[in-house]
Amino acid sequence: MRQTLPMHIRAGVLLFLIAPLMAACSTPAPDRYYLLSATLNPAAPVTGQGAVIGIGPVTIPSHLDRSMIVSRSSSNRLEVNAGHRWAEPLDENINRILLENIDHTGKAVRLETFPWTSRDGVDWQIVVDIDRFERQADGKVLLAARWKLVAFESGDITASNRYEKVVDPKNTDVESTVSAMSDLLADMSVDIAKYIP
């Protein structure tokens, strides 16, 4: 005569076997972390009496001031890319990359990051206000910013301009978007460097 387990025991055994499978399926994918990078090739180093350039402050809109990468799905709607994060605060990353890019233009004998002290001897200050810096609904990446070059001793603005460009990323993934953002920062750095005496 064949023996069968009571129904409540069979259900318990089945639950015991299925629970680890369900837990494995529900484990979220690990977050991915991204950084902007300097994409300009270094120019010849400055010799003699080059300028000391201070970079910053750099401001970004509050909707971009978050750890997760933001893109636009329409002119009025933003998408927060879950699982895709900045490895450091975006404004700090932009400031650091602008510093590297300006350094690569060969215009400075030394660079300082905002805030600095008067003892640092800054000749020129580059101030950047970013208005838009994200992938758009059409897949292109936009950088819209206003910058000014300030003679630090006098406080006079010697040059100012608006920068606005879009580029097509190589692919639709987030890494290609970040790479396109890096390219735009490099292009804006070259644009600013033209005005540095």
Solvent accessible surface area in square Angstrom, and as a share of the most:
residue,aa,sasa,rsa
1,M,238,1.06
2,R,212,0.77
3,Q,171,0.76
4,T,100,0.58
5,L,98,0.49
6,P,67,0.42
7,M,138,0.62
8,H,138,0.61
9,I,72,0.37
10,R,115,0.42
11,A,57,0.44
12,G,39,0.37
13,V,72,0.42
14,L,104,0.52
15,L,119,0.59
16,F,158,0.66
17,L,111,0.55
18,I,67,0.34
19,A,48,0.37
20,P,84,0.53
21,L,119,0.59
22,M,122,0.54
23,A,60,0.47
24,A,71,0.55
25,C,116,0.69
26,S,84,0.54
27,T,96,0.56
28,P,113,0.71
29,A,84,0.65
30,P,116,0.73
31,D,58,0.30
32,R,146,0.53
33,Y,136,0.52
34,Y,25,0.10
35,L,89,0.44
36,L,4,0.02
37,S,57,0.37
38,A,28,0.22
39,T,65,0.38
40,L,41,0.20
41,N,134,0.69
42,P,96,0.61
43,A,50,0.39
44,A,81,0.63
45,P,115,0.72
46,V,40,0.23
47,T,120,0.70
48,G,61,0.58
49,Q,185,0.82
50,G,22,0.22
51,A,15,0.12
52,V,15,0.09
53,I,0,0.00
54,G,0,0.00
55,I,0,0.00
56,G,0,0.00
57,P,45,0.28
58,V,15,0.08
59,T,66,0.38
60,I,25,0.13
61,P,29,0.18
62,S,98,0.63
63,H,45,0.20
64,L,5,0.02
65,D,87,0.45
66,R,108,0.40
67,S,56,0.36
68,M,54,0.24
69,I,5,0.03
70,V,8,0.05
71,S,5,0.03
72,R,35,0.13
73,S,38,0.24
74,S,47,0.30
75,S,89,0.57
76,N,145,0.75
77,R,142,0.52
78,L,64,0.32
79,E,66,0.30
80,V,63,0.36
81,N,26,0.13
82,A,82,0.64
83,G,22,0.21
84,H,37,0.17
85,R,65,0.24
86,W,13,0.05
87,A,55,0.42
88,E,45,0.20
89,P,72,0.45
90,L,3,0.01
91,D,47,0.24
92,E,98,0.44
93,N,0,0.00
94,I,0,0.00
95,N,14,0.07
96,R,93,0.34
97,I,2,0.01
98,L,1,0.01
99,L,40,0.20
100,E,61,0.27
101,N,0,0.00
102,I,1,0.00
103,D,71,0.37
104,H,39,0.18
105,T,33,0.19
106,G,20,0.19
107,K,68,0.29
108,A,9,0.07
109,V,73,0.42
110,R,105,0.38
111,L,29,0.15
112,E,37,0.17
113,T,70,0.41
114,F,89,0.37
115,P,111,0.70
116,W,33,0.11
117,T,63,0.37
118,S,97,0.63
119,R,208,0.76
120,D,39,0.20
121,G,43,0.42
122,V,6,0.04
123,D,63,0.33
124,W,44,0.15
125,Q,22,0.10
126,I,2,0.01
127,V,19,0.11
128,V,0,0.00
129,D,40,0.21
130,I,6,0.03
131,D,44,0.23
132,R,72,0.26
133,F,1,0.01
134,E,1,0.01
135,R,50,0.18
136,Q,29,0.13
137,A,66,0.52
138,D,105,0.54
139,G,29,0.28
140,K,73,0.31
141,V,0,0.00
142,L,15,0.08
143,L,0,0.00
144,A,3,0.02
145,A,0,0.00
146,R,116,0.42
147,W,5,0.02
148,K,68,0.29
149,L,0,0.00
150,V,15,0.09
151,A,20,0.15
152,F,68,0.28
153,E,167,0.75
154,S,73,0.47
155,G,45,0.44
156,D,86,0.45
157,I,99,0.50
158,T,73,0.42
159,A,17,0.13
160,S,74,0.48
161,N,64,0.33
162,R,119,0.43
163,Y,8,0.03
164,E,100,0.45
165,K,99,0.42
166,V,80,0.46
167,V,46,0.26
168,D,102,0.53
169,P,24,0.15
170,K,189,0.80
171,N,94,0.48
172,T,127,0.74
173,D,73,0.38
174,V,16,0.09
175,E,117,0.53
176,S,14,0.09
177,T,4,0.02
178,V,8,0.04
179,S,58,0.37
180,A,6,0.05
181,M,4,0.02
182,S,2,0.01
183,D,68,0.35
184,L,1,0.01
185,L,0,0.00
186,A,7,0.05
187,D,55,0.28
188,M,0,0.00
189,S,0,0.00
190,V,59,0.34
191,D,32,0.17
192,I,1,0.00
193,A,5,0.04
194,K,141,0.60
195,Y,99,0.38
196,I,4,0.02
197,P,109,0.69
